[in-house]
Amino acid sequence: MALSKSTFLTHLKTLAKPHHHSPPSFIVLRHLSFITPEDAAAERRRRKRRLRVEPPLSTAQRSQQQAQQVAQPKPIQNPNAPKFPEPVTVLTGNRLNLHNKILKLIRENDLDEAALYTRHSVYSNCRPAIYTVNAVLNAQLRQSKYADLLSLHRFITLAGIAPNVITHNLIFQTFLDCKKPDTALEHYKQFANESPVNPSPTTYRILVKGLVDNGKLEKALEMKEEMAEKGLAPDPFVYSYLMLGCANSGDSEGIFKLFEELKEKKDGALEDGVVYGSLMKGYFMRGMEKEAMECYEEACGENSKVKMSAVAYNYVLDALSKNGKFDEALRLFYRMKNEHSPPRRLAMNLGSFNVIADGYCAEGKFKEAMEVFMLMGNNRCSPDTLSFNNLIDQLCQNGLLGEAEELYGEMGDKGVSPDEYTYVLLMDACFEVNRIDDGASYFRKMVVSGLRPNLAVYNRLVDELVKVGKVDEAKLFYDTMVKKLKMDDASYKFMMKALSDVGKLDEVLKMVDHILDDESADFSEELQEFVKEELRKEGREEDLTKLMEEKERLKAEAKAREIEAAEAAKRSAKAAVSSLLPSKLFGKKEDESQSTAATENTIDASSGGEAQAQDGNEGPIQEATVIESVDVDTNSMSESTVADSDVVDRKPF
């Protein structure tokens, strides 16, 4: 189609003009979000703070956070549930410094200070770890301080320090050493049922050995079966303890049965020689000396493949020395000394010297026994209280009290503290040779050193003193020990009888006086009759009746004074509280009198209102009077009521 020239030019002019297209209707223009720049800056600061508190999450972190939000909340734990013990990693920083400081006190043999420092640290900013407590408990166990050990254990239990398996093992060992196997078993049952910690093989070793030493072989065998049920295979040490128990009870059949059971579990190859000593005893018990020495050669021969530790050697030494082979035991002992090269090779320990010392004593060679005992330090072995007591006992039994006292003097030089058994051995030995004063001196040293002899030891002491006529000295020991021991009727009767025989009835009455004052003591009827019988010999039976009546009167007066003091304290406390609280809660006497007067005025006003009502103005007056009377009678203190009343005076509050 052809266009005219004018039309074409007009079309060109139209295309040449600039066009301003309006934006589409669907595009939204952005408006400012903040009225002022200050608001925008505040928003930027808020976003920065939020990013500092909650940094942007990566994809993995975002998924973990979502998973945590979806997960169910943890149930609330029972606060009475047993706590798990702390890991060893807590020994860092100040707690590690505390641990090392207490270890230093233990190395210096200052156990009392170590235990006291541990107690004080429990409630300080640096709480001791259970490993620190175990170090103190173990040191107390080594020195046979059983009472202190149990006291510290009770303290940390109440303080909420969770024990671990080592703590429980120390408690088991304590009760077993104290000849209380039943108590140890009760604690084990509680530990197995309630503790979140599982028993270890060492736990069963301690229990089995302790039960065997206390003559509970059947219980020890049951413990072996329970160990297998717990998934812990009984090791050669457990079998050696059981075989030793069978040997002590004369059951050779049980020894071989246990040995065959162990061989079956080890597929016929025994590498640990700890059971060979008990096996040799079984052969000796059957009179099979040749087989016993073949067993010895298999364990300790030059070409032996059995691993012999110091404990294994000690069992073999004991089997040889107690069955007529002491010379062979000596050769083995000196061979052990040559092999002993700590820390690379430990072929002997403290028990090795104890076995040889016992062997020398059995041979009657006490001088050699003491020489061997003194050689411990040359082989990096330090004697303990038990070792000294063992040799002192051997010397005392064979009448060598002088040598025993010489050995007792060496204890201080070796840094070993005597215990109750040490003093009792020396005291009894002195009594046997009529050295009564020396025996009493050992008893006195025992008490002064802080040890606690039992009632039987005290009874032996006063018995020996009374036999030689030293009643006054016996009475002094009675006065000292009556505060520390729980006396029985037999102990009271013995001392009263001794005093009565020498005519000291006044001392007898003083004893009765102290018994009546002591609330923990029981003045039984049997003891009363005994005292009356002794007093009756001198015609002083009424003195006991008067003394008891006087004590009852004094007790009644003291009780009355206590009641009166309690009532006085109550009154003073009540008065103090009343003086501190506002008077409007309790009222005052002045207020009461004003209230009474106000009530009387109200009654008068009421009667006056009634009289006015009879004159013709009864409506408004009667209504106002009744309202005012009710307000006064109910002790209402509303300001509006008081203000409206022309009769009642204002009361200050």
C-alpha positions as CSV (number, residue, x, y, z in Angstrom):
1,M,0.0,0.0,0.0
2,A,1.6,3.3,-1.1
3,L,1.6,6.2,1.4
4,S,1.5,9.8,0.4
5,K,4.4,12.0,1.1
6,S,2.7,14.1,3.7
7,T,1.5,11.0,5.6
8,F,5.0,9.5,5.5
9,L,6.6,12.7,6.9
10,T,4.0,12.9,9.7
11,H,4.8,9.2,10.7
12,L,8.5,10.0,10.8
13,K,7.9,13.0,13.1
14,T,5.9,10.8,15.4
15,L,8.7,8.2,15.7
16,A,11.3,10.8,16.3
17,K,9.6,12.2,19.4
18,P,10.8,10.8,22.8
19,H,8.3,8.5,24.6
20,H,7.9,8.3,28.4
21,H,6.5,4.9,29.3
22,S,4.7,4.8,32.6
23,P,5.7,1.9,34.9
24,P,3.6,-1.2,34.9
25,S,0.9,-1.4,37.5
26,F,2.3,-4.6,39.0
27,I,5.7,-3.0,40.1
28,V,5.6,-1.7,43.7
29,L,7.7,1.2,44.6
30,R,9.8,0.9,47.8
31,H,9.1,3.4,50.5
32,L,11.4,4.4,53.4
33,S,11.0,2.2,56.5
34,F,12.1,4.7,59.0
35,I,11.0,8.2,59.6
36,T,14.3,9.6,60.7
37,P,18.0,8.5,60.1
38,E,18.3,7.9,63.9
39,D,15.7,5.2,63.7
40,A,17.5,3.5,60.9
41,A,20.8,3.7,62.8
42,A,19.1,2.2,65.9
43,E,17.8,-0.7,63.8
44,R,21.3,-1.4,62.4
45,R,22.7,-1.5,65.9
46,R,20.0,-3.9,67.0
47,R,20.7,-6.2,64.1
48,K,24.5,-6.2,64.9
49,R,23.8,-7.1,68.5
50,R,21.6,-10.0,67.4
51,L,24.3,-11.3,65.1
52,R,26.8,-11.2,68.0
53,V,24.5,-13.1,70.2
54,E,23.2,-15.5,67.6
55,P,25.7,-15.8,64.8
56,P,24.5,-17.0,61.4
57,L,24.1,-20.8,61.2
58,S,25.6,-23.0,58.5
59,T,23.5,-25.7,56.9
60,A,24.8,-28.4,59.2
61,Q,24.3,-26.3,62.3
62,R,20.8,-25.3,61.2
63,S,19.8,-29.0,60.8
64,Q,21.3,-29.8,64.2
65,Q,19.3,-27.0,65.8
66,Q,16.1,-28.1,64.2
67,A,16.8,-31.7,65.3
68,Q,17.3,-30.5,68.9
69,Q,14.1,-28.5,68.8
70,V,12.2,-31.6,67.6
71,A,13.8,-33.9,70.2
72,Q,11.9,-34.6,73.3
73,P,13.0,-32.8,76.5
74,K,15.2,-34.8,78.9
75,P,13.4,-36.2,81.9
76,I,14.1,-34.6,85.3
77,Q,16.7,-36.7,87.1
78,N,16.0,-37.9,90.6
79,P,18.2,-35.8,93.0
80,N,18.5,-38.8,95.3
81,A,19.9,-41.0,92.6
82,P,23.6,-42.0,93.1
83,K,26.1,-39.7,91.5
84,F,28.7,-40.8,89.0
85,P,32.3,-40.3,90.2
86,E,34.3,-37.5,88.6
87,P,36.9,-38.5,85.8
88,V,40.6,-38.1,86.4
89,T,40.6,-35.1,84.1
90,V,39.3,-32.9,86.9
91,L,42.7,-32.9,88.5
92,T,43.8,-29.6,86.9
93,G,44.7,-26.2,88.2
94,N,44.0,-25.6,91.8
95,R,42.5,-29.0,92.4
96,L,45.8,-30.6,91.2
97,N,47.8,-28.3,93.4
98,L,45.6,-29.4,96.4
99,H,46.1,-33.0,95.4
100,N,49.9,-32.6,95.3
101,K,49.9,-30.8,98.7
102,I,48.0,-33.6,100.4
103,L,50.3,-36.2,98.8
104,K,53.2,-34.3,100.3
105,L,51.7,-34.5,103.8
106,I,51.2,-38.2,103.2
107,R,54.8,-38.7,102.3
108,E,55.8,-36.8,105.4
109,N,53.7,-39.3,107.4
110,D,51.4,-36.5,108.7
111,L,48.2,-38.3,108.1
112,D,46.2,-36.4,110.7
113,E,47.0,-33.1,109.0
114,A,46.3,-34.6,105.5
115,A,42.9,-35.8,106.7
116,L,42.1,-32.5,108.3
117,Y,43.2,-30.5,105.3
118,T,41.0,-32.7,103.1
119,R,37.9,-32.1,105.3
120,H,38.5,-28.3,105.3
121,S,38.9,-28.3,101.5
122,V,35.5,-29.9,101.0
123,Y,33.6,-26.7,101.8
124,S,36.2,-24.3,100.3
125,N,36.4,-22.9,96.8
126,C,38.7,-25.8,95.8
127,R,36.9,-29.0,96.4
128,P,39.0,-32.1,96.5
129,A,38.5,-34.8,93.9
130,I,37.7,-38.4,94.9
131,Y,41.3,-39.4,93.9
132,T,42.7,-37.1,96.5
133,V,40.4,-38.6,99.1
134,N,41.4,-42.1,98.0
135,A,45.1,-41.2,98.6
136,V,44.3,-40.3,102.2
137,L,42.1,-43.3,102.8
138,N,44.8,-45.6,101.4
139,A,47.5,-44.1,103.6
140,Q,45.3,-44.6,106.7
141,L,44.6,-48.2,105.7
142,R,48.3,-48.9,105.4
143,Q,48.9,-47.7,108.9
144,S,45.8,-49.5,110.2
145,K,44.0,-46.3,111.2
146,Y,40.6,-47.9,110.6
147,A,38.5,-45.5,112.8
148,D,40.0,-42.4,111.1
149,L,39.4,-44.0,107.7
150,L,35.8,-44.8,108.3
151,S,35.2,-41.3,109.8
152,L,36.7,-39.6,106.7
153,H,34.7,-41.9,104.4
154,R,31.5,-41.0,106.2
155,F,32.3,-37.3,106.0
156,I,32.9,-37.3,102.2
157,T,29.7,-39.3,101.7
158,L,27.6,-36.8,103.6
159,A,29.4,-34.0,101.7
160,G,28.2,-35.5,98.4
161,I,31.6,-36.5,96.9
162,A,30.7,-39.5,94.7
163,P,33.0,-42.5,95.4
164,N,34.6,-44.6,92.7
165,V,35.4,-48.3,92.7
166,I,38.7,-47.7,94.4
167,T,36.9,-46.1,97.4
168,H,34.6,-49.1,97.7
169,N,37.6,-51.4,97.5
170,L,39.3,-49.6,100.4
171,I,36.1,-49.9,102.5
172,F,35.9,-53.6,101.8
173,Q,39.5,-54.1,102.8
174,T,39.0,-52.1,106.0
175,F,36.2,-54.3,107.2
176,L,38.0,-57.5,106.2
177,D,41.1,-56.4,108.1
178,C,39.0,-55.6,111.1
179,K,37.7,-59.2,111.1
180,K,34.2,-58.1,110.0
181,P,33.5,-60.1,106.9
182,D,29.7,-60.0,107.3
183,T,29.8,-56.2,107.3
184,A,32.1,-56.2,104.2
185,L,29.6,-58.4,102.4
186,E,26.7,-56.1,103.3
187,H,28.5,-53.2,101.9
188,Y,29.3,-55.2,98.8
189,K,25.7,-56.0,98.2
190,Q,24.7,-52.4,98.6
191,F,27.5,-51.4,96.2
192,A,26.4,-54.0,93.6
193,N,22.7,-53.0,93.8
194,E,22.8,-49.2,94.1
195,S,26.1,-47.9,92.8
196,P,26.4,-46.7,89.2
197,V,30.0,-48.0,89.2
198,N,30.7,-51.7,88.3
199,P,33.0,-53.8,90.4
200,S,36.4,-54.5,89.1
201,P,38.5,-57.7,89.2
202,T,40.5,-56.1,92.1
203,T,37.2,-55.9,94.0
204,Y,36.7,-59.6,93.8
205,R,40.4,-60.3,94.6
206,I,40.0,-58.2,97.8
207,L,36.8,-59.9,98.8
208,V,38.0,-63.5,98.1
209,K,41.3,-63.0,99.9
210,G,39.6,-61.3,102.9
211,L,37.0,-64.0,103.2
212,V,39.6,-66.7,103.0
213,D,41.7,-65.0,105.7
214,N,38.6,-64.8,107.9
215,G,37.8,-68.5,107.5
216,K,34.8,-67.9,105.1
217,L,36.0,-70.3,102.4
218,E,32.4,-71.2,101.2
219,K,31.5,-67.5,100.8
220,A,34.8,-67.0,98.9
221,L,33.8,-69.8,96.5
222,E,30.4,-68.2,96.0
223,M,32.1,-64.9,95.2
224,K,34.1,-66.6,92.5
225,E,30.9,-67.9,90.9
226,E,29.4,-64.4,91.2
227,M,32.4,-63.0,89.5
228,A,31.9,-65.2,86.5
229,E,28.2,-64.2,86.4
230,K,29.2,-60.6,86.2
231,G,31.2,-61.4,83.1
232,L,34.6,-61.2,84.8
233,A,36.7,-64.3,84.4
234,P,38.4,-65.4,87.7
235,D,42.2,-64.8,87.3
236,P,45.0,-66.9,88.8
237,F,45.2,-64.7,91.8
238,V,41.6,-65.5,92.8
239,Y,42.4,-69.3,92.3
240,S,45.6,-68.9,94.4
241,Y,43.6,-67.4,97.3
242,L,41.0,-70.1,97.2
243,M,43.7,-72.9,97.0
244,L,45.5,-71.3,99.9
245,G,42.2,-71.4,101.9
246,C,41.8,-75.1,101.1
247,A,45.4,-75.7,102.2
248,N,44.7,-73.9,105.5
249,S,41.6,-76.0,106.1
250,G,43.4,-79.2,105.2
251,D,41.4,-79.8,102.0
252,S,44.0,-81.1,99.5
253,E,41.3,-82.4,97.2
254,G,39.9,-78.9,96.9
255,I,43.4,-77.6,95.9
256,F,43.8,-80.0,93.0
257,K,40.2,-79.5,91.9
258,L,40.7,-75.7,91.6
259,F,44.0,-76.2,89.9
260,E,42.5,-78.5,87.2
261,E,39.6,-76.0,86.8
262,L,42.1,-73.2,86.1
263,K,44.2,-75.3,83.7
264,E,41.0,-76.1,81.8
265,K,40.2,-72.4,81.4
266,K,43.8,-71.6,80.3
267,D,43.8,-74.6,77.8
268,G,46.4,-76.4,79.8
269,A,49.1,-73.6,79.7
270,L,49.7,-71.7,82.9
271,E,52.0,-68.7,82.5
272,D,51.4,-67.1,85.9
273,G,53.2,-68.9,88.7
274,V,51.1,-67.5,91.6
275,V,49.2,-70.9,92.0
276,Y,52.3,-73.1,92.3
277,G,53.0,-72.4,96.0
278,S,49.5,-73.6,97.0
279,L,49.8,-76.6,94.6
280,M,53.1,-77.6,96.4
281,K,51.3,-77.4,99.7
282,G,48.7,-79.8,98.4
283,Y,51.4,-82.3,97.4
284,F,53.1,-81.9,100.8
285,M,49.8,-82.5,102.5
286,R,49.4,-85.8,100.7
287,G,53.0,-86.8,101.5
288,M,54.0,-86.5,97.8
289,E,57.3,-84.7,98.4
290,K,58.8,-85.8,95.0
291,E,55.8,-84.3,93.1
292,A,56.0,-81.2,95.2
293,M,59.7,-80.6,94.3
294,E,58.9,-81.4,90.6
295,C,56.3,-78.7,90.8
296,Y,58.9,-76.4,92.3
297,E,61.3,-77.2,89.5
298,E,58.6,-76.5,86.9
299,A,57.9,-73.1,88.4
300,C,61.4,-71.9,89.5
301,G,63.8,-74.0,87.4
302,E,66.4,-72.5,85.1
303,N,64.4,-73.4,81.9
304,S,61.0,-72.5,83.4
305,K,58.6,-70.6,81.2
306,V,56.4,-69.7,84.1
307,K,56.4,-66.0,85.0
308,M,57.2,-65.6,88.7
309,S,56.3,-62.4,90.4
310,A,57.3,-61.4,93.9
311,V,54.0,-62.7,95.3
312,A,54.4,-66.0,93.4
313,Y,57.9,-66.4,94.9
314,N,56.6,-65.7,98.4
315,Y,54.0,-68.5,98.1
316,V,56.8,-70.9,97.0
317,L,59.0,-69.7,99.9
318,D,56.2,-70.3,102.4
319,A,55.5,-73.8,101.1
320,L,59.2,-74.8,101.3
321,S,59.9,-73.2,104.7
322,K,56.9,-74.8,106.4
323,N,57.5,-78.3,105.0
324,G,61.1,-79.0,106.1
325,K,62.8,-77.4,103.1
326,F,64.1,-74.2,104.7
327,D,67.5,-74.6,103.2
328,E,66.0,-74.7,99.7
329,A,63.9,-71.7,100.6
330,L,67.1,-69.8,101.6
331,R,68.7,-70.6,98.3
332,L,65.6,-69.3,96.5
333,F,65.6,-66.2,98.7
334,Y,69.2,-65.2,97.8
335,R,68.4,-65.9,94.1
336,M,65.5,-63.5,94.4
337,K,67.8,-60.9,95.9
338,N,70.1,-61.2,92.9
339,E,67.3,-60.9,90.4
340,H,65.7,-58.0,92.3
341,S,66.5,-54.8,90.3
342,P,63.7,-52.3,90.7
343,P,62.0,-50.8,88.8
344,R,62.9,-53.1,85.9
345,R,62.6,-56.4,87.8
346,L,60.7,-56.8,91.1
347,A,61.6,-60.2,92.4
348,M,61.0,-59.6,96.1
349,N,58.9,-57.4,98.4
350,L,58.2,-57.0,102.1
351,G,56.5,-60.3,102.3
352,S,59.7,-62.1,101.2
353,F,61.6,-60.9,104.3
354,N,58.6,-61.8,106.6
355,V,58.5,-65.4,105.3
356,I,62.3,-65.9,105.8
357,A,62.2,-64.3,109.2
358,D,59.3,-66.6,110.2
359,G,61.4,-69.5,108.9
360,Y,64.4,-68.6,110.9
361,C,62.2,-68.2,114.0
362,A,60.7,-71.7,113.4
363,E,64.3,-73.0,113.2
364,G,65.1,-71.3,116.5
365,K,67.6,-68.9,114.8
366,F,66.2,-65.6,116.2
367,K,69.5,-63.6,115.7
368,E,69.5,-64.5,112.0
369,A,65.9,-63.6,111.8
370,M,66.6,-60.1,113.1
371,E,69.6,-59.7,110.8
372,V,67.5,-60.6,107.7
373,F,64.7,-58.3,108.9
374,M,67.2,-55.3,109.1
375,L,68.3,-56.0,105.5
376,M,65.0,-54.7,104.1
377,G,66.3,-51.2,103.6
378,N,69.2,-52.4,101.5
379,N,66.8,-53.9,99.0
380,R,64.5,-50.9,98.7
381,C,61.9,-52.5,101.0
382,S,60.5,-50.6,104.0
383,P,59.1,-52.6,106.9
384,D,55.6,-51.7,108.1
385,T,53.9,-52.1,111.4
386,L,52.6,-55.5,110.5
387,S,56.1,-56.8,109.8
388,F,57.4,-55.4,113.1
389,N,54.5,-57.0,115.0
390,N,55.1,-60.3,113.4
391,L,58.7,-60.5,114.5
392,I,58.0,-59.0,117.9
393,D,55.3,-61.7,118.4
394,Q,57.8,-64.4,117.5
395,L,60.4,-63.1,119.9
396,C,57.9,-62.6,122.8
397,Q,56.5,-66.2,122.4
398,N,60.0,-67.6,122.7
399,G,60.9,-65.5,125.8
400,L,63.1,-63.0,124.1
401,L,61.6,-59.9,125.6
402,G,64.8,-57.9,125.5
403,E,65.2,-58.5,121.8
404,A,61.6,-57.6,121.2
405,E,62.0,-54.3,123.1
406,E,65.1,-53.6,121.0
407,L,63.1,-54.2,117.8
408,Y,60.4,-51.9,119.2
409,G,63.0,-49.2,119.6
410,E,63.9,-49.6,115.9
411,M,60.4,-48.7,114.9
412,G,60.9,-45.0,115.6
413,D,64.2,-45.0,113.6
414,K,62.4,-46.5,110.6
415,G,59.6,-44.0,110.8
416,V,57.0,-46.7,111.7
417,S,54.3,-46.0,114.3
418,P,53.4,-48.8,116.8
419,D,49.7,-49.7,116.9
420,E,47.6,-51.2,119.7
421,Y,48.8,-54.8,118.9
422,T,52.4,-53.8,119.3
423,Y,51.8,-52.4,122.8
424,V,49.6,-55.3,123.8
425,L,52.3,-57.8,122.8
426,L,54.9,-56.1,124.9
427,M,52.5,-55.6,127.8
428,D,51.6,-59.3,127.9
429,A,55.2,-60.3,127.6
430,C,56.1,-58.1,130.6
431,F,53.3,-59.6,132.7
432,E,54.6,-63.1,131.9
433,V,58.0,-62.3,133.5
434,N,56.5,-60.3,136.4
435,R,57.5,-56.9,135.1
436,I,54.1,-55.4,136.1
437,D,55.3,-51.8,136.1
438,D,56.8,-52.1,132.6
439,G,53.6,-53.6,131.4
440,A,51.6,-50.8,132.8
441,S,54.0,-48.3,131.3
442,Y,53.4,-49.8,127.8
443,F,49.6,-49.5,128.4
444,R,50.1,-45.8,129.4
445,K,52.2,-45.1,126.3
446,M,49.4,-46.6,124.2
447,V,46.8,-44.3,125.7
448,V,49.0,-41.2,125.5
449,S,49.8,-41.8,121.8
450,G,46.1,-41.6,121.1
451,L,45.4,-45.3,120.5
452,R,42.4,-47.0,122.0
453,P,42.8,-50.3,123.8
454,N,39.8,-52.5,124.1
455,L,38.1,-53.5,127.3
456,A,39.8,-56.9,127.4
457,V,43.2,-55.3,127.4
458,Y,42.2,-53.0,130.2
459,N,40.8,-55.8,132.3
460,R,44.1,-57.7,131.9
461,L,46.0,-54.7,133.1
462,V,43.9,-54.0,136.3
463,D,43.9,-57.7,137.0
464,E,47.6,-57.9,137.1
465,L,47.9,-54.7,139.2
466,V,45.4,-55.9,141.8
467,K,47.2,-59.3,142.0
468,V,50.4,-57.5,143.2
469,G,48.4,-55.2,145.5
470,K,48.6,-52.0,143.4
471,V,45.0,-51.1,143.9
472,D,45.5,-47.4,143.9
473,E,47.3,-47.6,140.5
474,A,44.6,-49.8,139.1
475,K,42.0,-47.1,140.3
476,L,44.0,-44.4,138.5
477,F,43.8,-46.5,135.2
478,Y,40.1,-47.0,135.9
479,D,39.5,-43.2,136.2
480,T,41.4,-42.7,132.9
481,M,39.6,-45.4,130.9
482,V,36.1,-45.1,132.2
483,K,35.7,-42.0,130.0
484,K,37.0,-43.8,126.9
485,L,35.6,-47.3,127.3
486,K,32.1,-48.6,127.8
487,M,32.5,-50.6,131.0
488,D,30.3,-53.6,131.7
489,D,29.1,-54.9,135.0
490,A,32.0,-57.3,135.4
491,S,34.5,-54.5,135.1
492,Y,32.7,-52.3,137.6
493,K,32.4,-55.3,140.1
494,F,36.1,-56.2,139.8
495,M,37.2,-52.7,140.7
496,M,34.6,-52.2,143.4
497,K,35.6,-55.6,144.9
498,A,39.3,-54.6,144.9
499,L,38.5,-51.3,146.7
500,S,36.2,-53.0,149.2
501,D,38.8,-55.6,150.1
502,V,41.2,-52.8,151.1
503,G,38.5,-51.0,153.0
504,K,38.0,-48.1,150.6
505,L,34.2,-48.0,150.6
506,D,34.1,-44.3,150.1
507,E,35.9,-44.8,146.7
508,V,33.2,-47.4,145.9
509,L,30.5,-44.8,146.6
510,K,32.4,-42.3,144.4
511,M,32.3,-44.8,141.6
512,V,28.5,-45.2,142.1
513,D,28.2,-41.4,142.1
514,H,30.0,-41.2,138.7
515,I,27.9,-44.0,137.2
516,L,24.7,-42.2,138.3
517,D,25.9,-39.0,136.7
518,D,26.8,-40.7,133.4
519,E,23.7,-40.9,131.3
520,S,25.3,-43.5,129.0
521,A,26.1,-45.9,132.0
522,D,23.5,-48.3,133.4
523,F,23.4,-48.8,137.1
524,S,21.7,-52.2,136.9
525,E,19.8,-53.9,139.7
526,E,22.4,-56.6,139.8
527,L,25.1,-54.0,140.3
528,Q,23.1,-52.3,143.0
529,E,22.7,-55.5,144.9
530,F,26.5,-56.1,144.6
531,V,27.2,-52.7,146.0
532,K,24.7,-53.1,148.8
533,E,26.3,-56.5,149.7
534,E,29.7,-54.9,150.0
535,L,28.4,-52.0,152.0
536,R,26.5,-54.3,154.3
537,K,29.8,-55.8,155.5
538,E,30.5,-52.5,157.2
539,G,27.0,-51.7,158.1
540,R,26.8,-48.8,155.5
541,E,24.0,-50.2,153.3
542,E,21.9,-47.0,153.9
543,D,24.6,-44.9,152.3
544,L,23.7,-46.2,148.9
545,T,20.0,-45.5,149.4
546,K,20.8,-41.9,150.5
547,L,23.1,-41.4,147.6
548,M,20.5,-42.5,145.1
549,E,17.8,-40.4,146.7
550,E,20.0,-37.4,146.7
551,K,20.8,-37.9,143.0
552,E,17.1,-38.2,142.1
553,R,16.4,-35.0,144.0
554,L,19.2,-33.1,142.2
555,K,18.0,-34.4,138.9
556,A,14.5,-33.3,139.6
557,E,15.7,-29.8,140.6
558,A,17.8,-29.6,137.5
559,K,14.9,-30.6,135.3
560,A,12.7,-28.0,137.0
561,R,15.3,-25.3,136.5
562,E,15.5,-26.2,132.8
563,I,11.7,-26.0,132.4
564,E,11.7,-22.6,134.2
565,A,14.5,-21.3,132.1
566,A,12.7,-22.5,128.9
567,E,9.5,-20.7,130.0
568,A,11.5,-17.5,130.8
569,A,13.1,-17.7,127.4
570,K,9.7,-18.0,125.8
571,R,8.4,-15.0,127.7
572,S,11.4,-12.9,126.8
573,A,11.2,-13.8,123.2
574,K,7.4,-13.0,123.1
575,A,8.0,-9.7,124.7
576,A,10.8,-8.9,122.3
577,V,8.6,-9.7,119.3
578,S,5.7,-7.7,120.8
579,S,7.9,-4.6,121.2
580,L,9.1,-4.9,117.6
581,L,5.6,-5.3,115.9
582,P,3.2,-2.4,115.4
583,S,0.9,-1.7,118.4
584,K,-2.3,-1.9,116.3
585,L,-1.7,-5.6,115.9
586,F,-1.7,-6.2,119.7
587,G,-3.4,-3.1,121.1
588,K,-2.4,-1.1,124.2
589,K,-3.9,-0.8,127.6
590,E,-4.6,2.9,127.0
591,D,-6.5,2.0,123.8
592,E,-8.5,-0.5,125.7
593,S,-9.6,2.0,128.3
594,Q,-10.5,4.5,125.6
595,S,-12.5,1.9,123.8
596,T,-14.4,1.1,127.1
597,A,-15.1,4.8,127.6
598,A,-16.3,5.2,124.0
599,T,-18.7,2.3,124.4
600,E,-20.2,3.8,127.6
601,N,-20.7,7.1,125.8
602,T,-22.3,5.4,122.9
603,I,-24.8,3.7,125.3
604,D,-25.6,7.1,126.8
605,A,-26.1,8.6,123.4
606,S,-28.4,5.9,122.4
607,S,-30.6,6.5,125.5
608,G,-30.6,10.2,124.7
609,G,-31.7,9.6,121.2
610,E,-34.6,7.5,122.3
611,A,-35.7,10.3,124.6
612,Q,-35.6,12.7,121.7
613,A,-37.6,10.3,119.6
614,Q,-40.4,10.4,122.1
615,D,-40.5,14.2,121.6
616,G,-41.4,13.7,117.9
617,N,-37.9,13.6,116.2
618,E,-37.5,9.9,116.3
619,G,-36.9,9.1,112.6
620,P,-33.6,10.7,111.7
621,I,-32.1,10.7,115.2
622,Q,-32.9,7.0,115.9
623,E,-31.4,5.9,112.6
624,A,-28.1,7.8,113.1
625,T,-27.8,6.6,116.7
626,V,-28.2,3.0,115.8
627,I,-25.6,3.2,113.1
628,E,-23.1,4.9,115.4
629,S,-23.8,2.4,118.1
630,V,-23.1,-0.6,115.8
631,D,-19.9,1.0,114.6
632,V,-18.6,1.4,118.1
633,D,-19.6,-2.0,119.3
634,T,-17.8,-3.7,116.4
635,N,-14.7,-1.6,117.0
636,S,-14.8,-0.3,113.4
637,M,-12.1,2.3,112.8
638,S,-13.4,3.8,109.6
639,E,-12.7,7.5,109.4
640,S,-16.1,8.3,108.0
641,T,-17.9,6.6,110.9
642,V,-15.7,8.3,113.5
643,A,-16.2,11.6,111.8
644,D,-20.0,11.3,111.6
645,S,-20.2,10.3,115.3
646,D,-20.4,13.2,117.7
647,V,-20.0,11.0,120.7
648,V,-17.0,8.7,120.0
649,D,-13.6,10.4,120.5
650,R,-10.9,10.0,117.8
651,K,-8.5,7.1,118.6
652,P,-4.9,7.5,117.5
653,F,-3.3,4.5,115.6
